[in-house]
Amino acid sequence: QVQLVESGGGLVQPGGSLRLSCAASGVMRGINIMGWYRQAPGIRRELVADIGSGGSTTYADSVKGRFTISRDNAKNTVYLQMNSLKPEDTAVYYCKVNVPWYFGQTQDYWGQGTQVTVSS
């Protein structure tokens, strides 16, 4: 089955930057939408950004102008460049990919999550 391995999380000061990576393995064909979600304690998981196979992107209002999502289809990898980080960005960040499945259906797969902490 498809597995996603995330990396790049850590502790940074406000205003700092981090770059998250998520590499998918076991992909038989291409990947549809790839995205990043985050979840803080006591808060429901929310979409941060996603990117379609054609390169179209969607961002949460809270991260527009600060975060950039990109993908490398040859490596089946999605990235999230996070700049001007704020304490409210602190959360566990999860990668999600959507892949073609049988009978015209699609299947979602989730990464294990990586902790991002923004604190002085």
N, C-alpha and C positions, 0 to 999 in steps of 0.2 A: 504494500500500500504506500501511498504518498506520505512522506514524512518531511516536516519542516524544522530546520535548525536555525535558531536565532542567535545573534551575537551583537555586541556593541553597546549594551547597556552599561550603566555605571552611575557614579556620583559626580555631579558637576555643580558649580556655583551659578547663581542667577546670571543670565547673560551669556553663559557658555554654550558650547555646541557638542552634539553627539551625532554619530552616524550609525544607524541600526542596519543590520543585514539579515536577510532571511533566505536561506538556500533550500530549495525543494529537491528531494530525491525520489526516485521511483515513478517519475512522471513518464507515462507511455507516449503521450502526445503533447500538444501545446497546453498552455494555461490561459484561462480566460482572465477574469479580473483578479488582481492581486491587491491586497490592502493591509493596512495597519489599524488595529484597534487598541484601546487602552482601558484599564480598569483600576480605579483607586479604591481604597477601603471605603465601604459603605455606599459606593456609587456604581450604577449599572455600567456594564461595558459599553463603550461608545466608539463609533467610527472616527478615526483620525484622518485618514486619507486612503484613497484607492486609485488604481490605475488600470485601465482596460488594455486589452491586447493591442489596440491601435494607438495607445499612448494618451488617451483622454484621461483627465484626472479630476478627482473630487476631493475637496478639503473641508474639514470642519471649520466653521467661522472662527473658532478660537485659535486656530493655528495658521490661518491664511497669512501669507507674507513672511512667515517664519520657518515653516516646514516645507520640504520638497520631497515628493515621492518619485522614484524612478525604477526602472526594471531592466534587467539584462536577460533577454530570452534565451541566449545561447547557454547561459549558466543557470537558468531557471531560478533567478535570484531577484528579489525586490529589496530596495533600499529606502530608508527614510532619513534624510538629512534634517537635523533639528538645530536651528539657530535661535539665538536670543531666548534661551530657555527661561521659563518662569517656574516658581515653586508650584503653581497649580498644574504644571505639566507632570509632576511626580505621579507615577503610576506604573503598573506592569503593562508592558506593551506586547501585544500578540499579533503575529503575522497570520494572515488567512489567504488561501488561494482557492480559486474555483476552477475545477477541471471538467472537461467533457466526460460524460458517463454514458451508460447504455440507454438505448431507446430515446435519444434526444434529451435526456436528463443531464444535470450537472451535479457535482459533488463538492462540498466544502471540506477543507482540511485546515487545522489550526496548529500553530507552533506552540512551543512549551511556555513561552512568555519570557521576557527579559525585563529586569527592574531598572527603571530610570528614576533617579532621585535628584532633585534640584534643591539645593539648600546651601546657605552660607555658614 
